[in-house]
Amino acid sequence: MAKDLTARAGLETKDIEEAVIVGNTAMHHLLLRLPVAQLARAPYVAAVTTPVEIKARDLGLNFSPGAYVYLMPVIAGFVGGDHVAMILGSRLDRTDKVVLGLDIGTNTEIVLKYNGCMLSCSCASGPAFEGAHILHGMRAVQGAIQAVRLKNGGTEVELETIGGAAPLGICGSGILDAVAELYRTGVIDTRGRLDRKHPRVRVFEGRPAEFLLVPASESGTGEDIVITQKDIGEILLAKAAIATGTELLLKSAGLNVEDIQEVVVAGAFGTHLRVASAVDIGMFPRLPLEFFRQVGNAAGTGARAALVSLAERRRAEEIAEQVGYLELMVQPSFQETFISSLSLPERSSL
């Protein structure tokens, strides 16, 4: 990456004198060759949480002989320097509002800013939003279905693909849209079960039921693109994880959904998703859409700020010290909250 960047700037890697790296706690520890076994066992304790400044050559980076690399502080075993960078980049720590910040990925970090305090948690939302564990899932590249609209009770499908190309599969924002539309049109019920009598739902012996999204004649692969009952289950698990983290953070802070004044949505997936779909399936709090602010790669923004400003590094360190950590798995109501979050909201509220 450094070689590519410097080449584009007409430079060489040996010209780099300073670098900033942010990432989750596991990646941070692996890069620094710190112990990681404890990150896989409760209570998931980080070996180091303070910021680290290290010579680039000690990391095997062929930069300037005197170059240093700065790694932002981490908060906990599952809340790393990338979350600190997200808070820094979105300036969430500077607001006086009650703000919920979500950095969505395989692990979704959530922070609640309220009454001068910040409280974070991490939830295992899984890789479904990145196209993994989905039968026809794919990354958000050309040909990926990124938006879905269903009409006439789900019998007609309108699609939007990245680059306007023939559909090859479906990426995270597309599968989220699809599940929300299947529910809105009554093709699935509150538990996510497909209506087997629907004209676009197919049932084969020995396979999960599936909804025909794109027939082979219209796909770029020459094969049907479908959404299976298992795919829907993967999305419900992911949305339940995020909804549970949100609910338990609010409960710990003594707040209700109605107290939230803004929701900051970060991360690559968070950039492209349709907020209304996430609200409709219960992944995001039921709040007016104007309350939501999609900020893209805020962790990258925070890393850039720390690269050019010592003051921003100090801010990052202050953020890490101020943020409390809530371990969801030890909360008495975790299991009950998660199970209840697996269901879709009643349609009357949509």
TIDRENDO-112512 format. One line per 10 residues: number of its first residue (from 1); their letters; for each residue x negated, z negated, y of N, C-alpha, C. Coordinates in pm, whole numbers, plus 50000, padded with zeros to 5 digits. Each point is the difference from the previous one (the first is absolute). Layout:
! residues N
NUM	a	X:Z:Y:X:Z:Y:X:Z:Y ~ ... .
END
This chain:
! residues 350
1	makdltarag	49916:50000:49879:50084:50000:50121:49913:50000:50125 ~ 49897:49918:50001:49911:49993:50116:49930:50134:50021 ~ 49960:50063:49891:49933:50130:50010:50093:50105:50058 ~ 50125:50001:49954:50098:50097:50051:50027:49978:50149 ~ 50016:49872:50038:50030:49969:50141:49884:50039:50092 ~ 49880:49965:49959:49884:50030:50086:49978:50150:50009 ~ 50022:50073:49891:49983:50146:50003:50097:50063:50099 ~ 50123:49949:50003:50100:50053:50093:49962:49971:50145 ~ 49921:49894:50020:49957:49963:50136:49864:50058:50035 ~ 49942:50081:49908:49869:50058:50024:49887:49899:49988 .
11	letkdieeav	50022:49896:49918:49902:49893:49982:49965:49986:49852 ~ 49916:49901:49969:49965:49966:49863:50031:49853:49976 ~ 50011:49961:49873:50032:49860:49971:49894:49904:50054 ~ 49877:50046:50010:49893:49912:50052:50020:49967:50148 ~ 50092:50073:50066:50030:49971:50140:50099:49885:50017 ~ 50064:49958:49891:50100:49893:50009:49930:49865:50016 ~ 50036:49928:50104:49939:49871:50028:50094:49883:49975 ~ 50128:50028:49992:50098:49892:49983:50118:50054:49919 ~ 50055:49918:49911:50117:50040:49922:50091:49880:49981 ~ 50128:50027:49986:50099:49897:49969:50076:50044:49876 .
21	ivgntamhhl	50016:49908:49906:50073:50029:49877:50110:49897:49983 ~ 50122:50047:49974:50110:49909:49968:50061:50043:49868 ~ 50050:49903:49925:50062:50031:49872:50061:49875:49940 ~ 50065:50018:49886:50058:49882:49936:49889:49910:49945 ~ 50037:49880:49962:49899:49899:49962:49919:50044:49880 ~ 50064:50065:49902:49925:50044:49882:49895:50104:50038 ~ 50037:50098:50081:49904:50103:50041:49888:49941:50086 ~ 50037:49907:50086:49903:49929:50084:49897:49929:49912 ~ 50047:49929:49898:49910:49925:49912:49914:50093:49914 ~ 50058:50107:49950:49923:50094:49917:49890:50066:50082 .
31	llrlpvaqla	50032:50038:50124:49899:50063:50086:49884:49906:50026 ~ 50031:49872:50022:49897:49901:50031:49938:49938:49874 ~ 50046:50044:49883:49953:49946:49871:50023:49849:49990 ~ 50117:49959:50048:50040:49860:49989:50077:49979:49870 ~ 50012:49877:49951:50079:49975:49879:50145:50042:50019 ~ 50059:50062:49899:50138:50047:50011:50092:49944:49890 ~ 49942:49937:49898:50083:49952:49888:50110:49906:50047 ~ 49968:49917:50099:50098:49901:50048:50117:50066:50074 ~ 49983:50125:50044:50109:50070:50069:50112:50038:49903 ~ 49970:49999:49871:50100:50036:49898:50068:49878:49939 .
41	rapyvaavtt	49963:49881:50048:50057:49877:49945:50054:49913:50113 ~ 50116:49940:49976:50056:49907:50098:49900:49887:50023 ~ 49978:49957:50123:50074:50034:50124:49941:50117:50078 ~ 49924:50090:49935:49953:50125:50063:49918:49974:50125 ~ 49894:49924:49984:49920:49956:50116:49891:50102:50031 ~ 49988:50037:50127:49893:50089:50044:49867:49924:50003 ~ 49893:50067:49961:49868:49936:50001:49952:49978:50143 ~ 50033:50092:50090:49962:49991:50141:50118:50046:50083 ~ 50033:49926:50104:50108:50043:50090:49949:50028:50141 ~ 49881:49955:50032:49944:50020:50133:49954:50145:50018 .
51	pveikardlg	49985:50046:50125:49949:50136:50021:49858:50012:49948 ~ 49963:50119:49959:49867:50025:49945:49934:50111:50080 ~ 49877:49974:50044:49920:50105:50064:49875:50017:49916 ~ 49979:50120:49950:49894:50023:49902:49929:50131:50033 ~ 49872:50007:49967:49926:50124:50025:50056:50111:49911 ~ 50016:50117:50059:50058:50113:49927:49918:50033:49875 ~ 49868:49990:50010:49916:50034:49884:50024:49906:49883 ~ 50045:49876:50027:50028:49906:49891:50128:50036:49925 ~ 50080:50089:50059:50119:50051:49931:49975:50138:49940 ~ 49874:50046:50010:49967:50132:49946:50043:50114:50090 .
61	lnfspgayvy	50021:49970:50129:50043:50103:50095:49879:50051:50077 ~ 49982:50131:49999:49884:50063:50062:50027:50027:50148 ~ 50012:49891:50076:50022:50011:50143:49867:49981:50072 ~ 50007:49975:50131:49881:49968:50078:49931:49878:49939 ~ 49867:49993:50002:49929:49887:49937:50048:49863:50046 ~ 50043:49989:50125:50045:49871:50050:50151:49986:50003 ~ 50072:50089:49933:50146:50001:50009:50063:49879:49931 ~ 50107:49952:50058:50075:49888:49942:50143:50045:49969 ~ 50058:49935:49900:50140:50021:49963:50073:49869:50021 ~ 50114:50008:50068:50084:49883:50025:50123:50009:49913 .
71	lmpviagfvg	50027:49897:49922:50120:49993:49917:50089:49890:50055 ~ 50124:50036:50028:50094:49903:50058:50027:49886:49903 ~ 50036:49883:50051:50032:49886:49913:50124:50029:49917 ~ 50006:49938:49883:50119:50011:49916:50079:49870:50012 ~ 50127:50006:49961:50088:49884:50014:50017:49927:49867 ~ 50018:50076:49891:50023:49940:49869:49967:50103:49892 ~ 50022:49961:49875:49967:50089:49889:50071:50132:50003 ~ 50123:50002:50051:50077:50124:50006:50033:50043:50143 ~ 49937:49938:50097:50018:50040:50140:49860:50015:50060 ~ 49959:50125:50019:49862:50026:50036:49977:50035:50146 .
81	gdhvamilgs	49880:50051:50026:49962:50038:50135:50081:50116:50054 ~ 50058:50080:49910:50085:50110:50048:50127:49947:50064 ~ 50049:49886:49951:50119:49940:50061:49966:49942:50138 ~ 49883:49938:50010:49954:49951:50130:49989:50117:50098 ~ 49944:50112:49952:49985:50119:50083:50135:50057:50041 ~ 50098:49993:49909:50135:50049:50033:50061:49917:50113 ~ 49987:49868:49991:50053:49913:50105:49929:50029:50133 ~ 49868:50016:49991:49921:50030:50120:50042:50135:50059 ~ 50011:50102:49916:50029:50136:50047:50140:50015:50055 ~ 50096:49927:49945:50138:50010:50047:50029:49903:50114 .
91	rldrtdkvvl	49900:49915:50032:50010:49898:50105:50116:49904:49974 ~ 50029:49982:49873:50110:49913:49961:49975:49855:50042 ~ 49872:49961:50006:49966:49863:50038:50023:49972:50148 ~ 50018:50108:50079:50011:49985:50145:50146:49988:50048 ~ 50096:50014:49911:50139:49999:50041:50059:49860:49998 ~ 50100:49979:50083:50073:49873:50000:50129:50010:49920 ~ 50029:50119:49947:50121:50020:49921:49983:49944:49859 ~ 50112:49988:49930:49996:49974:49855:49987:50138:49934 ~ 49884:50024:49940:49969:50133:49947:49964:49991:49852 ~ 50053:50094:49923:49964:50016:49860:49911:50123:49990 .
101	gldigtntei	49882:49985:49941:49909:50113:49982:49979:50029:49853 ~ 50020:50125:49959:49985:50039:49860:49897:50111:49988 ~ 49898:49977:49918:49899:50102:49971:50022:50041:49855 ~ 50067:50115:49981:50055:50034:49869:49901:50079:49917 ~ 49980:49955:49875:49913:50068:49905:50027:49947:49862 ~ 49905:50018:49909:50015:49945:49865:50019:49849:50007 ~ 49922:49936:50087:50030:49864:50044:50048:50011:50143 ~ 50114:49943:50030:50051:50001:50137:49974:49863:50062 ~ 49925:50002:50110:49978:49876:50075:50105:49990:50110 ~ 50056:49881:50013:50103:49976:50101:49956:49883:50087 .
111	vlkyngcmls	50015:50014:50130:49969:49891:50092:50122:49973:50087 ~ 50025:49874:50024:50108:49958:50089:49938:49930:50119 ~ 50024:50053:50119:49951:49938:50124:50119:49930:50066 ~ 49987:49870:50025:50112:49923:50057:49946:49875:50067 ~ 50056:49965:50112:49969:49875:50070:49850:49972:50009 ~ 49921:50103:50027:49856:49983:50012:49927:49989:49867 ~ 50071:50015:49889:49940:49990:49866:50003:50136:49930 ~ 49913:50017:49901:50004:50117:49913:49989:49953:49856 ~ 50087:50054:49914:50002:49965:49859:50006:50128:49919 ~ 49910:50012:49901:49991:50123:49921:50023:49974:49852 .
121	cscasgpafe	50039:50106:49931:50008:49996:49853:49967:50139:49948 ~ 49979:50008:49871:49975:50129:49936:50095:50014:49883 ~ 50060:50118:49987:50091:50022:49888:49959:50126:49924 ~ 50012:49993:49870:49958:50111:49913:50109:50107:49997 ~ 50000:50086:50102:50103:50103:50008:49973:50116:49906 ~ 49880:50005:49941:49971:50100:49898:49970:50137:50060 ~ 49960:50094:49915:49956:50131:50049:50110:50106:50011 ~ 50126:49961:49984:50109:50099:50000:50006:50075:50133 ~ 49974:49930:50111:50008:50065:50131:49887:50099:50022 ~ 49900:49998:49913:49891:50097:50007:50018:50109:49895 .
131	gahilhgmra	50117:50002:49936:50032:50105:49903:49964:49964:49857 ~ 49934:49888:49977:49961:49962:49865:50118:49934:49927 ~ 50001:50010:49869:50104:49945:49913:50135:50069:50022 ~ 50000:50110:50076:50119:50082:50021:49979:50129:49922 ~ 50099:50043:49920:49981:50113:49910:49943:50123:50071 ~ 50061:50038:50110:49950:50114:50076:49941:49956:50134 ~ 49945:49879:50002:49938:49947:50121:49868:50067:50030 ~ 49966:50006:50127:49872:50057:50044:49964:49942:50136 ~ 49877:50022:50041:49957:49954:50132:50067:50084:50108 ~ 49993:49952:50123:50063:50068:50113:49912:50116:50046 .
141	vqgaiqavrl	50000:50108:49921:49924:50120:50032:50095:50118:50001 ~ 49949:50118:50034:50086:50118:50011:50081:50023:49873 ~ 50128:50023:50017:50088:50024:49887:50073:49876:49952 ~ 49961:49884:50051:50069:49876:49961:50133:49988:50073 ~ 50105:49963:49929:50130:49975:50063:49989:49870:50078 ~ 50022:50007:50132:49983:49881:50083:50132:49947:50057 ~ 50106:50079:49990:50131:49956:50049:50109:50064:49914 ~ 50105:49923:49976:50110:50045:49914:50132:49967:50068 ~ 50094:50094:49999:50136:49976:50047:50096:50050:49893 ~ 50101:49921:49967:50101:50040:49903:50134:50019:50071 .
151	knggtevele	50071:50103:49961:50131:50030:50059:50105:50016:49890 ~ 50125:49994:50042:50113:50019:49908:49987:49912:49875 ~ 49985:49870:50026:49994:49906:49889:49876:50013:49913 ~ 49896:50057:50056:49874:50013:49925:49988:50128:49921 ~ 50097:50090:50015:49992:50126:49924:49912:50104:50069 ~ 49981:49986:50132:49913:50091:50074:49877:49923:50050 ~ 49884:50065:49987:49873:49935:50036:49931:50080:50110 ~ 49958:49931:50105:49916:50059:50105:49866:49929:49997 ~ 49893:50079:50001:49866:49944:49988:49912:50041:50117 ~ 49902:49917:50027:49895:50035:50095:49867:49976:49931 .
161	tiggaaplgi	49915:50101:49994:49869:49985:49937:49890:50002:50105 ~ 49887:49938:49969:49885:50002:50089:49947:50143:50007 ~ 49984:50050:50120:49951:50136:50019:50104:50107:49977 ~ 50124:49960:49969:50105:50097:49975:49980:50081:49874 ~ 49912:49954:49911:49969:50075:49877:50107:49974:49894 ~ 49997:50082:49894:50090:49979:49887:49972:49862:49941 ~ 50105:49927:49961:49979:49863:49951:49921:49994:49869 ~ 49900:49910:49999:49916:49979:49882:50027:49866:49934 ~ 50053:49906:50077:50025:49865:49953:50055:49921:50117 ~ 49999:49868:49987:50059:49917:50105:49904:49887:50035 .
171	cgsgildava	49977:49979:50130:49911:49892:50044:50082:49876:50035 ~ 49933:49896:50046:50065:49871:50019:50119:50002:50094 ~ 49984:50065:50116:50112:50004:50095:50118:50077:49942 ~ 49970:50102:49919:50106:50079:49939:50078:49923:49895 ~ 49930:49924:49916:50069:49924:49895:50082:49887:50063 ~ 49949:49941:50108:50075:49897:50071:50129:50059:50058 ~ 49987:50113:50066:50116:50071:50053:50100:50032:49889 ~ 49948:50052:49889:50087:50042:49890:50082:49884:49945 ~ 49936:49885:49980:50072:49884:49947:50107:49954:50099 ~ 49965:49999:50129:50099:49961:50102:50118:50096:50001 .
181	elyrtgvidt	49974:50130:49986:50106:50100:50000:50084:49993:49873 ~ 49936:49976:49886:50074:49985:49874:50097:49883:50010 ~ 49956:49894:50067:50087:49883:50015:50111:50028:50101 ~ 49964:50061:50111:50099:50028:50105:50114:50088:49948 ~ 49965:50096:49913:50102:50094:49949:50065:49953:49870 ~ 49963:49880:49954:50066:49944:49882:49948:50050:49867 ~ 49885:50068:50001:49942:50050:49874:49937:49885:49921 ~ 49955:49896:50071:49953:49879:49933:50080:49881:50052 ~ 50007:49894:49919:50074:49881:50040:49905:49896:50059 ~ 50049:49880:50024:49918:49897:50065:49881:49957:49916 .
191	rgrldrkhpr	50005:50028:49871:49886:49967:49912:49909:50120:49977 ~ 50031:50110:50068:49916:50119:49990:50030:50089:49881 ~ 50109:49974:49930:50032:50079:49880:50068:50131:50038 ~ 49951:50108:49942:50054:50133:50026:50139:50015:49938 ~ 50087:50069:50073:50133:50034:49949:49984:50117:49903 ~ 50014:49973:49872:49972:50102:49899:50103:50113:49999 ~ 50109:49981:50072:50102:50105:50007:49979:50093:50120 ~ 49903:49969:50084:49975:50083:50118:49946:50136:49955 ~ 50042:50108:50065:49959:50134:49957:49850:50028:50005 ~ 49925:49925:50083:49856:50024:50005:49921:49898:49918 .
201	vrvfegrpae	50070:49909:49934:49932:49901:49915:49999:50052:49857 ~ 49882:49998:49939:49984:50051:49865:49957:49886:49908 ~ 50051:50004:49879:49968:49898:49901:49951:50070:49874 ~ 49879:49965:49957:49943:50056:49878:49969:49885:49905 ~ 50017:50023:49875:49975:49895:49900:49853:49961:50002 ~ 49977:49869:50002:49863:49949:49996:49928:50003:50134 ~ 50071:50039:50108:49939:50005:50133:50090:49931:50100 ~ 49942:49945:50109:50086:49940:50102:50083:50108:50069 ~ 50116:49960:50050:50083:50093:50077:49922:50048:50121 ~ 50035:50119:50050:49925:50056:50112:50093:50078:50094 .
211	fllvpasesg	49964:50001:50126:50073:50075:50103:49920:50126:50030 ~ 50065:50115:49990:49932:50128:50026:49986:50019:50151 ~ 49878:49993:50048:49974:50014:50143:49974:50147:50034 ~ 49911:50064:49923:49966:50140:50024:49998:50074:49866 ~ 50082:50103:49984:49995:50078:49876:49871:50080:49991 ~ 49961:50034:49879:49874:50072:49978:49990:50127:50082 ~ 50112:50066:50021:50000:50127:50073:49960:49984:50146 ~ 50010:49877:50054:49971:49977:50141:49872:49921:50023 ~ 49939:49949:49893:49881:49917:50014:49874:50085:49997 ~ 49895:49945:50059:49872:50071:50001:49925:49990:49869 .
221	tgedivitqk	50051:49918:49908:49933:49983:49871:50068:50079:49888 ~ 50120:50052:50029:50074:50071:49896:50069:49906:49904 ~ 50001:49869:50033:50067:49900:49917:50098:49921:50087 ~ 50100:49941:49934:50094:49914:50071:49926:49880:50061 ~ 50040:49962:50120:49952:49875:50061:50117:49903:49999 ~ 49982:49886:49934:50109:49906:49981:49960:49860:50047 ~ 50101:49917:50019:49980:49857:50024:50063:49927:49884 ~ 49919:49925:49927:50049:49934:49879:50048:49858:50029 ~ 50071:49946:49904:50045:49861:50011:49880:49907:50015 ~ 49890:50031:49932:49878:49919:50011:49942:50010:50141 .
231	digeillaka	50002:50120:50060:49950:50016:50137:50076:49910:50096 ~ 50131:49998:49985:50084:49916:50087:49964:49853:49981 ~ 49976:49961:49875:49960:49862:49972:49869:49963:50067 ~ 49904:50093:50003:49872:49975:50066:50018:49975:50150 ~ 50088:50078:50063:50026:49982:50143:50070:49868:50026 ~ 50093:49963:49912:50071:49872:50018:49903:49882:49985 ~ 49905:50010:49909:49899:49893:49986:49916:49988:50126 ~ 49959:50115:50053:49916:50000:50121:50077:49945:50120 ~ 50123:50044:50016:50078:49954:50116:50033:49851:49986 ~ 50022:49953:49876:50029:49858:49979:49880:49913:50036 .
241	aiatgtelll	49879:50050:49969:49879:49925:50033:49988:49981:50152 ~ 50024:50106:50075:49988:49994:50146:50111:49914:50058 ~ 50122:50018:49951:50113:49919:50050:49978:49853:49970 ~ 49944:49968:49884:49974:49860:49963:49895:49940:50092 ~ 49891:50074:50025:49897:49950:50091:50055:49972:50137 ~ 50084:50090:50050:50060:49983:50131:50089:49876:50004 ~ 50086:49987:49899:50094:49888:49998:49929:49866:49991 ~ 49896:49992:49917:49930:49872:49983:49915:49964:50122 ~ 49946:50101:50067:49929:49972:50126:50096:49942:50104 ~ 50116:50063:50013:50099:49951:50097:50044:49858:49964 .
251	ksaglnvedi	50024:49978:49872:50044:49867:49955:49894:49895:50031 ~ 49873:50033:49975:49891:49906:50026:49989:49967:50148 ~ 50033:50098:50085:49991:49980:50144:50128:49940:50058 ~ 50102:49981:49917:50127:49946:50047:50078:50100:50085 ~ 49983:50130:49971:50065:50104:50078:50097:50081:49913 ~ 50085:50077:50066:50091:50091:49932:49968:50144:50041 ~ 50055:50095:49928:49980:50141:50033:50039:50027:50144 ~ 50107:49938:50045:50051:50023:50136:49901:49958:50108 ~ 49901:49915:49963:49902:49954:50098:49891:50104:50026 ~ 49987:50099:49910:49894:50101:50015:50033:50091:50117 .
261	qevvvagafg	49901:50020:50088:50019:50083:50119:49931:50135:49989 ~ 49907:50013:49905:49930:50127:49981:49942:50003:49860 ~ 49995:50120:49940:49937:50019:49870:49895:50110:50015 ~ 49875:49965:49974:49889:50096:50008:49971:50050:49858 ~ 50007:50132:49981:49977:50060:49869:49870:50078:50005 ~ 49902:49960:49919:49867:50061:50002:49965:50057:49863 ~ 49888:50071:49997:49953:50059:49875:50036:50147:49991 ~ 49927:50072:49915:50023:50144:49986:50143:50029:49957 ~ 50049:49926:49900:50137:50022:49955:50100:49962:50108 ~ 49970:49891:50070:50090:49954:50106:50015:50098:50113 .
271	thlrvasavd	49902:50092:50015:50006:50101:50105:50110:50101:49974 ~ 50020:50036:49873:50087:50112:49965:50139:49959:49952 ~ 50019:49875:49961:50130:49964:49943:50109:50005:50106 ~ 50123:50023:49953:50116:49996:50090:50052:49857:49999 ~ 49988:49934:50115:50034:49858:50009:50143:49975:49954 ~ 50093:50089:50035:50140:49982:49964:50016:49990:49848 ~ 49923:50077:49924:50008:49995:49854:49950:49866:49948 ~ 49891:49950:50059:49945:49871:49958:50097:49887:50030 ~ 50071:50011:50112:50101:49899:50034:50119:50011:49905 ~ 50042:50122:49969:50118:50021:49916:49984:49944:49858 .
281	igmfprlple	49877:50003:49947:49981:49948:49864:49960:49853:50000 ~ 49989:49939:50119:49968:49858:50009:49853:49968:49999 ~ 49914:50102:50018:49855:49974:50004:49960:49939:50133 ~ 50062:50046:50107:49977:49946:50133:50122:49919:50043 ~ 49981:49903:50089:50115:49921:50048:50104:50089:50067 ~ 50126:49962:49987:50108:50077:50062:50004:49967:50149 ~ 49925:50079:50075:49990:49985:50145:50020:50137:50064 ~ 50035:50005:50129:50014:50130:50068:49870:50081:49988 ~ 50013:50131:49982:49882:50084:49978:49903:49996:50116 ~ 50050:49972:50121:49911:49995:50116:49908:49877:49997 .
291	ffrqvgnaag	50025:49907:49909:49912:49883:49984:49871:50037:49927 ~ 49998:50115:49933:49886:50037:49914:49901:50086:50078 ~ 49870:49969:49980:49892:50077:50064:49900:50041:49893 ~ 49990:50130:49977:49906:50053:49901:49868:50032:50069 ~ 49892:49934:49955:49873:50006:50074:49889:50073:49924 ~ 50031:50055:49882:49899:50075:49927:49889:49911:49946 ~ 49880:50056:49999:49885:49928:49943:49946:49899:50100 ~ 50072:49891:50016:49960:49897:50097:49871:49931:49960 ~ 49972:49993:49869:49873:49941:49955:49883:50084:50049 ~ 50016:50131:49998:49897:50089:50053:49983:49982:50150 .
301	tgaraalvsl	50110:49981:50070:49995:49976:50144:49924:49871:50029 ~ 50029:49895:49922:49930:49874:50018:49852:50010:49970 ~ 49966:50079:49896:49859:50018:49966:49926:50072:50113 ~ 50064:50101:50059:49936:50072:50111:49980:49909:50121 ~ 50098:49914:50025:49988:49906:50112:49880:49907:49979 ~ 49987:49951:49876:49889:49909:49970:49865:50071:50002 ~ 50001:50131:49976:49875:50077:50001:49941:50007:50140 ~ 50086:50011:50101:49950:50025:50136:50005:49877:50090 ~ 50054:49888:49949:50017:49884:50088:49971:49869:49929 ~ 49904:49927:50052:49972:49867:49945:50117:49906:50027 .
311	aerrraeeia	50068:50020:50111:50116:49916:50034:50110:50018:49895 ~ 50018:50124:49953:50101:50025:49898:49960:49936:49867 ~ 49872:49993:49971:49954:49930:49879:50034:49852:50009 ~ 49980:49943:50117:50034:49859:50016:50150:49980:49984 ~ 50077:50095:50052:50146:49993:49983:50037:50004:49852 ~ 49935:50088:49927:50027:50011:49856:49971:49868:49929 ~ 49892:49936:50040:49963:49873:49938:50100:49891:50036 ~ 50049:50004:50124:50104:49903:50040:50128:50024:49922 ~ 50035:50127:49978:50120:50032:49923:49989:49944:49859 ~ 49887:50022:49936:49981:49952:49863:50012:49848:49990 .
321	eqvgylelmv	49954:49931:50105:50008:49853:50001:50143:49952:50023 ~ 50077:50078:50075:50135:49958:50037:50104:50029:49892 ~ 49976:50105:49920:50102:50043:49904:50005:49905:49881 ~ 50118:49944:49975:50021:49920:49880:50034:50090:49883 ~ 49981:49951:49879:50026:50081:49881:50104:49932:49912 ~ 50101:50076:49961:50106:49950:49913:49985:50066:49863 ~ 49971:49921:49898:49991:50052:49863:50141:50005:49942 ~ 50051:50120:49982:50140:50018:49961:50030:49943:49862 ~ 49908:50019:49906:50027:49964:49861:50026:49851:49980 ~ 49951:49917:50091:50018:49855:49983:50123:49949:50075 .
331	qpsfqetfis	50068:50088:50070:50121:49958:50071:50113:49975:49900 ~ 50068:49886:50008:50103:49965:49901:50109:50107:49985 ~ 50031:50069:50108:50110:50097:49996:49952:50143:49977 ~ 49871:50017:49964:49948:50136:49986:50076:50081:49896 ~ 50011:49948:49879:50062:50076:49891:50145:50035:50032 ~ 50073:49903:50049:50141:50022:50033:50014:50105:50111 ~ 49914:49990:50101:50006:50095:50113:49966:50140:49953 ~ 49898:50012:49917:49958:50131:49952:50110:50067:49917 ~ 50059:49924:49910:50105:50057:49914:50120:50046:50082 ~ 50039:49919:50098:50114:50039:50084:49967:50121:50087 .
341	slslperssl	49871:50018:50033:49959:50112:50084:49994:50132:49924 ~ 50008:49994:49867:49997:50123:49921:50127:50083:50018 ~ 50110:49936:50036:50127:50071:50020:49999:50068:50136 ~ 50079:50106:50010:50017:50070:50127:50109:49932:50082 ~ 49991:50009:50134:50103:49935:50083:50138:50062:49974 ~ 50104:49923:50026:50135:50054:49986:50017:50119:50094 ~ 50065:50106:49953:50014:50122:50081:50077:49975:50129 ~ 50085:49900:50000:50079:49970:50120:49912:49964:50118 ~ 49874:49958:49970:49908:49960:50108:49914:50115:50046 ~ 50011:50116:49931:49916:50114:50037:50057:50075:50120 .
END
